[in-house]
């Protein structure tokens, strides 16, 4: 099949590599021609996937219209802040549109598939999400992921496109839950990183992950998702890997916050996207809209957007009144 991947970062490149190795004709679009020229010359995306050779025949394209010409399957892998702008190019697209971006749009409260549906109303929309560190996927390390859509046939098609021995794809009929799980876990990973930076141990992180899962489920159900989705790959699975992995950008970001660095300084000094930062603001707003208690998200939001000290956030989180476990 002729497939276009929009976004030449770590995740978009890893997925383009996987699809090309499965025998598909793949165009990888990126907004930076200089970066694409470097990838073309070296045969590697050293900026985002160091040391990983890309397969021959992968077409690199800096012109968005050209990248979309003649394609029937589009994978959207751009950061959430650029998602609506890029998805606007799909206004007349009638094929399969797959979001692999984990975020919540602040102004609308929509997940990325919600944005896709608004921008590409004729497309068949699928979310592809789960515990998937891009570098491990690119290296062929065994991974499992879930393709979610209200259109069972579209989810099955995405499953057939991507499924291979080292990349096991399941299907799911709750795209909202799958996307919320993938987005909210990035906020929790920042909190987990803060604990690492403060020198906390495994007890603290296990407690955080367990209580965060309850918090994510509570907010997800209020938004219309299914509770059981949050115990699956896009919920518990993604939450676990993002909170514990040294490769997790959100966890690493939080760790540096825990060591005393400031959010603005960290964001200014990186070319990598930390999706948990904008998602914290969106999730905090979404929780207020639905009247849901989300103490971990609330404290991360306070550190990132209100200048709250990390240690004070921990004290306020752990010093809350006792309650029954939910």
C-alpha positions in Angstrom: 0.0 0.0 0.0 1.0 3.6 -0.5 1.2 5.0 3.1 2.1 8.5 4.2 3.5 9.2 7.7 3.3 12.8 8.8 6.0 13.7 11.2 9.7 12.9 11.0 10.3 12.7 14.7 11.2 9.6 16.7 7.8 8.0 16.6 6.9 8.9 13.0 10.2 7.6 11.8 10.0 4.4 13.8 6.6 3.6 12.3 7.7 4.5 8.8 10.6 2.2 9.2 8.3 -0.6 10.4 5.9 -0.1 7.5 8.6 0.0 4.9 10.2 -3.2 6.2 6.8 -4.8 5.8 6.9 -4.1 2.1 4.7 -1.0 1.8 5.5 2.1 -0.2 6.0 4.8 2.4 6.4 8.5 2.3 7.7 10.2 5.4 6.9 14.0 5.6 8.8 16.4 7.9 8.5 20.2 8.2 12.3 20.7 8.2 13.9 20.2 4.8 17.4 20.5 6.3 16.7 17.7 8.7 15.3 15.5 6.0 18.3 16.2 3.8 20.5 14.9 6.7 18.4 11.8 7.0 18.5 11.2 3.3 22.3 11.5 3.2 23.1 9.4 6.3 20.3 6.9 6.0 19.6 7.5 9.7 17.5 9.9 11.8 20.3 10.6 14.2 18.4 13.5 15.8 15.7 11.3 17.1 16.7 7.6 16.6 20.5 7.5 17.0 22.3 4.5 15.6 19.2 3.1 13.8 19.6 2.5 10.1 16.5 3.2 7.9 15.5 0.8 5.2 16.1 1.6 1.5 13.2 2.9 -0.5 11.8 5.1 2.2 10.7 8.3 0.5 11.4 11.6 2.4 9.3 14.5 1.5 9.2 18.1 2.8 6.2 19.2 0.7 3.0 18.3 2.5 0.8 18.3 -0.6 3.3 16.0 -2.4 3.5 13.7 0.5 -0.3 13.2 0.5 -0.6 12.8 -3.3 -2.1 9.5 -4.2 -2.1 8.0 -0.7 -5.0 6.1 0.9 -3.6 5.7 4.4 -2.2 8.5 6.5 -0.4 8.2 9.8 -0.4 11.5 11.8 2.6 11.6 14.1 3.2 15.3 14.7 3.2 16.9 18.1 -0.2 17.8 19.6 0.5 21.6 19.3 0.8 21.2 15.5 -1.8 18.5 15.1 -4.8 20.6 14.0 -2.7 22.7 11.5 -1.3 19.6 9.8 -4.6 17.7 9.9 -6.2 20.6 8.1 -4.5 19.3 4.9 -6.8 16.3 5.1 -10.1 18.2 4.7 -11.0 16.2 1.5 -9.2 13.0 2.5 -11.5 9.9 2.3 -9.1 7.1 3.3 -7.7 5.8 6.5 -6.4 8.4 9.0 -4.5 7.1 12.0 -3.5 9.3 14.9 -0.4 8.1 16.9 -0.1 11.4 18.8 -0.9 11.4 22.5 -2.5 14.7 23.7 -5.6 16.7 24.4 -6.3 19.9 22.6 -6.6 22.7 25.2 -9.2 25.0 23.7 -11.7 22.2 22.6 -10.8 19.4 25.0 -10.7 17.0 22.1 -8.4 14.1 21.8 -6.3 13.9 18.6 -8.9 11.6 16.9 -11.5 14.2 17.8 -9.4 16.8 16.0 -8.9 14.5 13.0 -12.7 13.9 12.8 -13.2 17.7 12.8 -10.6 18.3 10.1 -11.1 15.2 8.0 -14.8 14.4 8.3 -14.8 11.9 5.4 -11.9 9.8 6.7 -12.0 6.6 8.6 -10.4 7.5 11.9 -8.3 5.2 14.1 -6.1 5.7 17.2 -2.9 3.7 17.5 -1.5 3.8 21.1 0.2 1.9 23.8 3.4 1.3 25.7 5.7 2.1 22.7 9.1 3.7 23.2 10.1 4.8 19.7 13.7 3.7 20.0 12.8 0.2 21.1 10.3 -0.2 18.3 12.9 1.0 15.8 15.4 -1.5 17.1 12.9 -4.3 16.7 12.4 -5.0 20.4 9.1 -6.8 21.1 6.2 -4.4 21.6 2.4 -4.5 21.9 0.0 -1.8 20.9 -3.7 -1.2 20.3 -5.6 0.1 17.3 -8.9 1.6 18.5 -11.9 2.8 16.5 -15.7 2.9 16.5 -15.2 1.5 13.0 -14.2 -2.1 13.6 -13.1 -2.6 10.0 -10.8 0.4 10.1 -9.2 -0.9 13.4 -8.7 -4.3 11.8 -7.1 -2.7 8.7 -4.6 -0.8 10.9 -3.9 -4.1 12.7 -3.1 -5.8 9.4 -0.9 -2.9 8.3 1.3 -2.9 11.4 1.1 -6.4 12.9 4.3 -8.4 12.8 6.2 -10.8 15.2 7.9 -8.0 17.1 5.0 -5.5 16.9 1.8 -7.1 18.1 -1.3 -5.1 17.4 -4.6 -5.6 19.3 -7.9 -3.9 18.4 -10.3 -2.0 20.7 -13.7 -0.4 20.2 -13.1 2.5 22.7 -10.9 5.1 21.0 -11.7 7.8 23.5 -10.5 5.6 26.4 -7.4 4.6 24.5 -6.5 8.1 23.6 -7.2 9.5 27.1 -5.0 6.8 28.6 -2.2 7.6 26.2 -2.5 11.3 26.9 -3.0 11.4 30.7 -0.1 9.0 31.4 2.3 11.6 30.2 1.2 13.9 33.0 1.7 11.2 35.5 5.1 10.4 34.1 6.2 13.9 34.9 5.1 13.3 38.5 7.0 10.0 38.6 10.1 11.8 37.4 9.7 14.4 40.1 9.8 11.6 42.6 13.0 10.2 41.0 14.6 13.7 41.1 13.7 14.0 44.8 15.3 10.6 45.5 12.1 8.7 46.3 12.0 4.9 46.1 10.0 2.1 44.5 7.3 2.2 47.2 6.5 5.8 46.3 6.4 5.2 42.6 4.2 2.1 42.9 1.8 4.1 45.0 1.8 6.9 42.5 1.2 4.7 39.5 -1.6 2.8 41.2 -3.4 5.9 42.4 -2.8 7.6 39.1 -4.6 4.8 37.3 -7.6 5.3 39.5 -7.5 9.0 38.7 -7.1 8.5 34.9 -10.0 6.0 35.0 -12.2 8.4 36.9 -11.6 11.2 34.5 -11.9 9.0 31.5 -15.3 7.6 32.5 -16.6 11.1 33.2 -15.6 12.0 29.6 -17.5 8.9 28.2 -14.8 6.3 28.0 -15.0 2.7 29.3 -13.5 2.0 32.6 -11.9 -1.3 31.6 -9.9 0.4 28.8 -7.6 1.9 31.5 -6.4 -1.5 32.6 -5.3 -2.3 29.1 -2.2 -1.5 26.9 -3.1 2.2 26.4 -3.8 2.7 30.1 -1.8 0.6 32.6 0.7 -0.6 30.0 1.6 2.9 28.7 1.5 4.3 32.2 4.0 1.8 33.5 6.5 2.1 30.7 6.4 5.9 30.8 6.8 6.2 34.5 9.6 3.8 34.8 11.7 4.0 31.6 14.9 5.9 31.3 13.9 6.6 27.7 10.7 8.4 28.7 11.0 12.1 27.9 8.2 13.0 30.3 9.7 11.1 33.2 13.2 12.6 32.5 11.6 16.1 32.3 10.0 15.5 35.7 13.2 14.2 37.2 15.0 17.4 36.3 12.2 19.4 37.9 12.6 17.3 41.0 16.2 18.3 41.1 15.3 22.0 41.1 15.4 23.0 37.4 12.6 25.2 36.1 10.0 24.2 33.5 10.7 27.1 31.1 14.4 26.5 31.1 14.0 22.8 30.4 11.5 23.4 27.5 13.8 26.1 26.0 16.7 23.7 26.0 15.3 20.7 24.2 14.3 19.9 20.6 12.3 16.9 21.8 8.6 17.2 22.6 7.4 16.8 26.2 3.7 16.1 25.6 2.9 15.9 29.3 3.5 19.7 29.6 0.6 20.9 27.4 -1.5 17.9 28.4 -1.3 18.8 32.1 -3.0 22.1 31.3 -5.7 20.4 29.1 -6.3 17.6 31.6 -6.6 20.0 34.5 -9.2 22.0 32.5 -11.0 18.8 31.5 -11.3 17.7 35.1 -12.7 21.0 36.2 -15.2 20.9 33.4 -16.5 17.5 34.5 -16.2 18.1 38.2 -13.7 15.2 38.7 -11.1 15.1 41.5 -7.6 14.6 40.1 -5.1 15.4 42.8 -2.0 14.2 41.0 -2.8 16.1 37.8 -3.7 19.1 39.9 -0.3 19.2 41.6 1.6 18.7 38.3 -0.4 21.5 36.8 0.5 23.7 39.8 4.2 23.0 39.4 4.2 23.6 35.6 1.9 26.5 35.3 1.6 28.2 38.8 5.3 28.1 39.8 4.6 25.8 42.8 7.7 24.2 44.4 7.9 20.5 43.8 8.4 19.6 47.5 5.3 21.7 48.4 3.3 19.8 45.7 4.4 16.5 47.3 3.4 17.7 50.8 0.0 18.8 49.6 -0.5 15.5 47.7 0.4 13.2 50.5 -1.1 15.3 53.2 -4.6 15.1 52.0 -7.4 13.6 54.2 -7.5 9.8 54.4 -10.2 8.0 52.4 -11.3 4.6 51.2 -9.5 3.1 48.2 -11.5 3.4 44.9 
